[in-house]
Amino acid sequence: MAAEDLLVVGFDLDTGREVHIEDRPMDQWRTLGYRHCESLVCAACFRGLDGTVPGTRVPLIARGRVGGARRHHFAHPPHMAPPGGHHPETLWHLEAKTQLERWARSLPGVDHVRQEQWTPGRERRTDVHVRLTDGSQIALEAQSSLITDQLWRRRHRDYAAAGIRDIWFMRPGAALPHVLLTEQTPVCVLDLADRAVRLIWGQPHPRSGRWWESENPAVHALHHPPCPGDDLHEETVRMAELGLQADGLLLPERLTRRLAEERRRARREADDRRLAEQAHSRGLAAQRPARLDTVPPASRRPATPGPCPTVMPRASKPRCAVCGGRLADVLAPYGAHISVRTAHGWVDCLDQPCAPQSLQPTPAAPWPHAA
């Protein structure tokens, strides 16, 4: 028999509440069920789920015996279930709400628990509403199928606006909403048959590149909640080991210690890598001048000469383009000795270089002719 066949939730007409097989002894349920008082009816049929008419009263049978192969459960009388039976998602959701309610009632620090409770503004109706003794409010949501990111965000936003912390429990086998990972919300899978919760953790991120410089080195160890894209790791705990507090789900102390140790180990290893890198850099800096002193003088490479300063050439004295003799400053504009008149008459560079004293350029004149 499939596990879903045992997930029939009862509805007590006398109290107006959904009930679980473990809420009372078996003999009491039998007196309230089929062919007796018949105040114990199928909750799914009474609510009009899976094609039934709302208010349909199908009395239930309490089945099971001490030491039997199957756990105690409610069942429809023969031929009284809806055509095709109830959908597994329907049965799981009803059973999950009942188990979450019973679990919450058993916890210390819990003041009030109720199924199908509207938020103050009637924006949302919680599967299980919990009020703690300190006034904090928590919504326990049982999700039997994949929920879209957009719908989840709307519900989450409405709960936050009402001052309610929401915790989501997924049905085994249902796809995990990606938004839970994006929003860093704890991810829980509720196993009704084993009365257990599988907590989803994130596997350590790869230690590639300069991982020790990451903003949160703790993600390089097992971490909770998981990050988007993580490989996932499951930790199974009994529901009785979990608790509730103002900021959400309270993990068992052994898991809290393990997560804390994982975080400390990752941060310690990151600090060690960082310190080792700094020490290596300091060692390289200290070795640079020491290496020059240990090299023998003969093997040292000569220093590379720097660029020579630019020497401006000195200006040369003007010389005659004909005889190569020096020119007086007054003859420099002419570039050659020219015929000049002196006290001894006319001379030029072909006869005798002109004397540099008191020479003045004169206009060209004809050579003197003999008398």
Wavefront OBJ file of the C-alpha trace (Angstrom):
o trace
v 0.000 0.000 0.000
v 1.345 3.412 -0.930
v 2.197 5.820 1.852
v -0.440 8.287 0.580
v -3.169 5.711 1.237
v -2.510 6.126 4.959
v -2.677 9.922 4.900
v -6.394 10.368 5.463
v -7.074 13.237 7.842
v -10.213 13.280 9.935
v -12.538 16.117 10.783
v -14.262 16.143 14.180
v -17.771 17.539 13.726
v -18.111 18.067 17.481
v -15.028 20.291 17.815
v -14.930 21.645 14.237
v -11.227 20.790 13.919
v -9.106 18.543 11.759
v -7.751 15.660 13.766
v -4.973 13.089 13.514
v -5.101 9.408 14.373
v -2.587 9.931 17.180
v -4.651 12.632 18.917
v -6.729 10.010 20.798
v -6.626 6.323 21.633
v -7.872 3.993 18.910
v -10.934 2.813 20.859
v -12.191 6.414 21.165
v -11.854 6.991 17.410
v -13.757 3.788 16.721
v -16.700 4.961 18.820
v -16.779 8.247 16.869
v -16.364 6.675 13.430
v -18.229 4.540 10.951
v -21.375 2.724 12.230
v -21.073 4.428 15.610
v -21.470 8.148 16.389
v -20.109 9.044 12.911
v -18.943 12.481 14.099
v -15.504 11.597 12.709
v -15.579 12.258 8.959
v -13.074 12.654 6.127
v -11.658 16.160 6.182
v -10.984 16.210 2.425
v -14.538 15.186 1.557
v -16.019 17.610 4.083
v -14.023 20.502 2.593
v -15.142 19.642 -0.937
v -11.703 18.661 -2.221
v -10.992 16.447 -5.247
v -14.441 16.876 -6.779
v -16.571 16.254 -3.698
v -19.365 18.584 -2.627
v -18.429 20.805 0.346
v -20.016 19.485 3.519
v -19.968 15.843 2.371
v -19.873 13.641 5.446
v -18.053 10.356 4.954
v -17.537 8.634 8.351
v -14.094 7.152 8.807
v -12.761 3.858 10.082
v -9.847 3.823 12.525
v -7.496 1.040 11.446
v -4.355 -0.507 12.822
v -3.264 -2.580 15.767
v -0.407 -2.487 18.212
v 2.667 -4.079 16.660
v 1.091 -4.199 13.207
v 3.051 -3.783 9.986
v 1.298 -0.523 9.148
v 0.943 2.513 11.368
v -2.481 3.543 12.654
v -4.536 5.521 10.159
v -8.010 6.622 9.129
v -9.657 5.074 6.062
v -12.837 5.469 4.043
v -15.428 2.721 4.370
v -15.583 0.435 1.305
v -16.934 2.162 -1.841
v -17.381 5.502 -0.051
v -14.235 7.284 -1.272
v -14.601 9.787 -4.137
v -14.124 8.381 -7.669
v -10.413 7.875 -8.198
v -9.707 8.600 -4.541
v -8.077 11.722 -3.183
v -5.048 13.202 -4.895
v -1.761 12.526 -3.075
v -1.074 16.277 -2.892
v -4.425 16.824 -1.176
v -3.854 14.094 1.391
v -0.276 15.214 2.031
v -1.314 18.839 2.568
v -4.042 17.941 5.047
v -1.800 15.533 6.924
v 1.104 17.999 6.913
v -1.011 20.758 8.453
v -2.202 18.378 11.153
v 1.293 17.164 11.991
v 2.702 20.703 12.027
v -0.078 21.809 14.359
v 0.546 18.913 16.748
v 4.294 19.553 16.663
v 3.902 23.282 17.358
v 1.571 22.620 20.292
v 4.194 20.380 21.893
v 6.933 23.050 21.893
v 7.897 25.227 24.849
v 7.309 28.943 24.484
v 4.220 28.462 22.275
v 1.070 30.290 23.395
v -1.460 29.550 20.626
v -1.697 27.334 17.515
v -4.452 27.253 14.935
v -4.939 25.962 11.398
v -6.256 28.120 8.559
v -5.794 31.423 10.385
v -6.331 34.682 8.460
v -3.797 37.486 8.775
v -5.181 40.701 10.412
v -5.950 42.319 7.060
v -7.238 39.029 5.630
v -4.609 39.135 2.903
v -3.463 35.580 3.603
v -4.645 32.490 5.413
v -1.837 30.538 7.012
v -1.782 26.751 6.978
v -0.763 26.766 10.644
v -0.561 29.992 12.653
v 1.643 29.998 15.765
v 1.885 32.693 18.413
v 4.789 32.502 20.847
v 4.645 33.625 24.467
v 6.750 36.695 23.596
v 4.087 37.795 21.072
v 6.020 36.732 17.957
v 3.939 35.198 15.162
v 4.979 32.407 12.810
v 3.251 30.929 9.761
v 3.991 27.269 9.021
v 3.324 26.648 5.328
v 2.956 23.122 3.920
v 3.645 23.211 0.169
v 2.718 20.043 -1.708
v 3.772 21.192 -5.204
v 6.086 23.664 -6.874
v 5.151 27.285 -6.221
v 6.193 30.060 -8.603
v 8.731 32.616 -7.438
v 6.253 35.440 -8.030
v 3.506 33.849 -5.911
v 5.925 32.967 -3.130
v 7.255 36.525 -2.991
v 3.709 37.942 -2.753
v 2.835 35.658 0.127
v 6.155 36.265 1.843
v 5.727 40.050 1.477
v 2.190 39.923 2.914
v 3.369 37.899 5.908
v 6.229 40.303 6.543
v 3.861 43.285 6.381
v 1.705 41.592 9.042
v 4.718 40.971 11.279
v 4.648 37.195 10.676
v 7.705 35.030 10.058
v 6.965 32.316 7.485
v 8.615 28.863 7.424
v 8.045 26.583 4.432
v 7.876 22.785 4.466
v 7.989 21.059 1.078
v 6.516 17.702 0.111
v 9.129 14.997 -0.656
v 9.715 14.759 -4.388
v 8.353 18.228 -5.126
v 10.670 20.599 -6.960
v 12.269 23.141 -4.637
v 11.327 26.723 -5.499
v 14.411 28.586 -6.684
v 13.236 31.666 -4.811
v 13.894 29.961 -1.464
v 17.575 29.754 -2.365
v 17.661 33.272 -3.783
v 16.088 34.737 -0.643
v 18.362 32.661 1.631
v 15.329 31.114 3.329
v 15.693 27.796 5.204
v 14.514 24.915 3.029
v 12.750 22.002 4.768
v 11.289 18.792 3.332
v 8.587 17.268 5.548
v 8.553 13.461 5.610
v 5.173 12.581 7.132
v 5.685 8.811 7.235
v 8.857 9.092 9.346
v 7.786 12.199 11.310
v 11.029 13.794 10.172
v 12.289 16.916 8.448
v 15.101 16.947 5.918
v 17.018 20.191 6.231
v 18.656 21.324 2.996
v 22.197 22.671 3.393
v 24.634 23.981 0.819
v 27.740 21.985 -0.066
v 31.073 23.868 0.239
v 31.786 26.234 -2.646
v 34.854 25.329 -4.767
v 38.078 26.820 -3.438
v 39.293 28.274 -6.697
v 41.231 31.448 -7.352
v 41.825 33.667 -4.334
v 38.892 32.141 -2.443
v 40.228 33.302 0.931
v 39.524 36.924 -0.065
v 35.788 36.290 -0.593
v 33.350 38.375 1.447
v 32.007 35.317 3.295
v 34.590 32.511 3.527
v 32.040 30.386 5.439
v 30.366 29.367 2.156
v 33.479 27.282 1.435
v 32.254 24.853 4.116
v 28.844 23.248 4.711
v 26.413 26.135 5.222
v 22.757 26.803 5.954
v 20.709 28.134 4.311
v 22.069 27.147 0.892
v 23.001 29.581 -1.870
v 21.608 29.584 -5.418
v 23.432 27.056 -7.571
v 24.791 25.066 -4.630
v 25.096 21.320 -4.639
v 22.698 20.329 -1.866
v 23.270 18.295 1.283
v 20.460 16.863 3.426
v 20.431 16.581 7.209
v 17.509 14.529 8.529
v 16.175 15.301 12.010
v 13.111 14.167 13.890
v 10.399 16.796 14.188
v 10.637 16.520 17.967
v 14.250 17.794 17.766
v 13.233 21.069 16.124
v 11.923 24.161 17.849
v 10.510 27.589 17.089
v 11.753 31.024 18.026
v 10.987 34.596 17.012
v 13.337 34.530 14.000
v 12.201 31.152 12.716
v 13.195 27.513 12.954
v 15.397 26.456 15.873
v 17.836 23.686 14.931
v 19.018 20.994 17.334
v 22.062 21.974 19.349
v 24.206 19.310 17.704
v 23.524 20.770 14.245
v 24.011 24.329 15.480
v 27.429 23.360 16.866
v 28.338 21.587 13.643
v 27.439 24.570 11.465
v 29.359 26.915 13.782
v 32.419 24.666 13.636
v 32.191 24.503 9.830
v 32.110 28.313 9.682
v 35.043 28.667 12.079
v 37.099 26.124 10.164
v 36.542 27.848 6.823
v 37.382 31.278 8.258
v 40.455 29.913 10.038
v 41.765 28.343 6.841
v 41.116 31.596 4.953
v 43.026 33.564 7.617
v 45.922 31.091 7.427
v 46.143 31.491 3.665
v 46.031 35.262 3.977
v 48.780 35.343 6.638
v 50.946 32.935 4.647
v 50.664 35.160 1.588
v 51.615 38.254 3.606
v 54.630 36.451 5.133
v 55.748 35.322 1.692
v 55.549 38.889 0.370
v 57.560 40.219 3.331
v 60.202 37.509 2.819
v 60.669 38.439 -0.830
v 61.068 42.093 0.062
v 63.708 41.283 2.720
v 65.742 39.043 0.371
v 66.220 41.555 -2.433
v 69.137 43.663 -0.900
v 70.747 40.584 0.675
v 71.141 38.913 -2.706
v 73.212 41.827 -4.075
v 75.630 41.664 -1.115
v 76.280 37.939 -1.567
v 77.288 38.192 -5.247
v 81.142 38.246 -5.711
v 82.435 41.592 -7.060
v 84.023 39.961 -10.104
v 80.708 38.444 -11.149
v 78.676 41.556 -10.713
v 77.491 43.020 -13.908
v 78.758 46.557 -14.557
v 76.290 49.254 -14.082
v 74.674 50.358 -17.260
v 75.968 53.858 -18.067
v 73.401 56.522 -18.115
v 72.854 58.886 -21.001
v 75.749 61.353 -21.639
v 75.001 65.007 -21.119
v 74.577 66.928 -24.329
v 77.651 69.111 -25.139
v 76.889 72.157 -27.205
v 79.587 72.700 -29.882
v 81.619 75.877 -29.554
v 81.272 78.505 -32.277
v 84.370 78.452 -34.589
v 86.215 81.595 -35.669
v 85.322 82.752 -39.182
v 87.927 81.857 -41.833
v 88.544 83.058 -45.376
v 87.025 80.855 -48.048
v 90.046 81.597 -50.363
v 93.171 81.274 -48.234
v 91.751 79.631 -45.108
v 93.138 82.339 -42.868
v 91.204 83.779 -40.028
v 88.891 86.607 -40.741
v 88.560 89.663 -38.651
v 85.111 90.109 -37.165
v 84.458 92.991 -39.540
v 85.144 90.677 -42.527
v 82.982 87.817 -41.249
v 79.939 89.040 -43.201
v 81.996 88.802 -46.438
v 83.361 85.260 -45.851
v 86.709 86.102 -47.467
v 89.505 88.597 -47.413
v 88.761 91.484 -49.718
v 90.805 94.241 -51.173
v 91.280 96.830 -48.528
v 93.222 100.060 -48.322
v 95.938 100.259 -45.714
v 98.764 102.704 -44.971
v 100.871 100.701 -47.381
v 98.304 100.663 -50.135
v 95.868 97.977 -51.426
v 96.418 94.375 -50.353
v 94.336 91.212 -50.622
v 94.537 87.524 -49.679
v 96.568 86.636 -52.769
v 99.345 88.947 -51.745
v 99.275 89.265 -47.980
v 96.427 88.642 -45.616
v 94.934 91.765 -44.375
v 95.694 92.910 -40.912
v 92.732 92.603 -38.551
v 93.232 95.977 -36.952
v 90.950 98.844 -37.905
v 89.726 97.141 -41.012
v 86.553 98.465 -42.491
v 84.750 97.191 -45.487
v 84.980 99.557 -48.453
v 83.275 99.584 -51.739
v 84.998 97.729 -54.460
v 87.649 99.851 -56.283
v 89.766 99.233 -59.424
v 93.274 98.007 -58.996
v 95.866 100.827 -59.153
v 97.701 101.035 -62.491
v 101.344 101.846 -62.729
v 102.134 105.413 -63.642
l 1 2 3 4 5 6 7 8 9 10 11 12 13 14 15 16 17 18 19 20 21 22 23 24 25 26 27 28 29 30 31 32 33 34 35 36 37 38 39 40 41 42 43 44 45 46 47 48 49 50 51 52 53 54 55 56 57 58 59 60 61 62 63 64 65 66 67 68 69 70 71 72 73 74 75 76 77 78 79 80 81 82 83 84 85 86 87 88 89 90 91 92 93 94 95 96 97 98 99 100 101 102 103 104 105 106 107 108 109 110 111 112 113 114 115 116 117 118 119 120 121 122 123 124 125 126 127 128 129 130 131 132 133 134 135 136 137 138 139 140 141 142 143 144 145 146 147 148 149 150 151 152 153 154 155 156 157 158 159 160 161 162 163 164 165 166 167 168 169 170 171 172 173 174 175 176 177 178 179 180 181 182 183 184 185 186 187 188 189 190 191 192 193 194 195 196 197 198 199 200 201 202 203 204 205 206 207 208 209 210 211 212 213 214 215 216 217 218 219 220 221 222 223 224 225 226 227 228 229 230 231 232 233 234 235 236 237 238 239 240 241 242 243 244 245 246 247 248 249 250 251 252 253 254 255 256 257 258 259 260 261 262 263 264 265 266 267 268 269 270 271 272 273 274 275 276 277 278 279 280 281 282 283 284 285 286 287 288 289 290 291 292 293 294 295 296 297 298 299 300 301 302 303 304 305 306 307 308 309 310 311 312 313 314 315 316 317 318 319 320 321 322 323 324 325 326 327 328 329 330 331 332 333 334 335 336 337 338 339 340 341 342 343 344 345 346 347 348 349 350 351 352 353 354 355 356 357 358 359 360 361 362 363 364 365 366 367 368 369 370 371
